[in-house]
Amino acid sequence: MGEDMISTGKPIPAEETKIPDKLYFRIGEVAQLAGVEPYVLRFWESEFPQLAPKKSGSGHRLYRRKEVEMVLEVKRLLYDKRFTIEGARRFFEQTKKKGGSSSKATPPATASKATPEPPMQAMLFGAPASPPVLEAIKKEISSILDFLKQGSVRAVR
């Protein structure tokens, strides 16, 4: 059935993606499974060192199952979770440091209570500040502006 889905030429939604039981996949197959163009996969290879398919004697990229899984995870992070490339790279580094390999890591959507998703997003994108913190920042910025205005008045005199 997986082979039939690949041969239709239509991208397969990520939640329905079933990776066929094969040793190696060509770039076109992986692109179709992920629903992206092959040039996107080549770009991701340059951005994620863990994503390094072997090359055949004729120079064709041959992806293993773990690399296909990583491609699907990269797509999920970038397209669904709206991570930046740098944020996704940090996610894989954090996952590796926590003892799991990046391709076998539990995705944040199904992660256990030990690694909840909001702290990771807060680390990557910044947590919303509380009103007292915002008020303190506003006062600090106002004092800096006042100081700068005084300095520019002195310089003019």
Secondary structure, 3 states (H helix, E strand, C coil): CHHHHHHCCCCCCHHHCCCCCCCCEEHHHHHHHHCCCHHHHHHHHHHCCCCCCEECCCCCEEECHHHHHHHHHHHHHHHHCCCCHHHHHHHHHHHHHCCCCHHHCCCHHHCCCCCCHHHHHHHHHCCCCCHHHHHHHHHHHHHHHHHHHHHHHHHHC
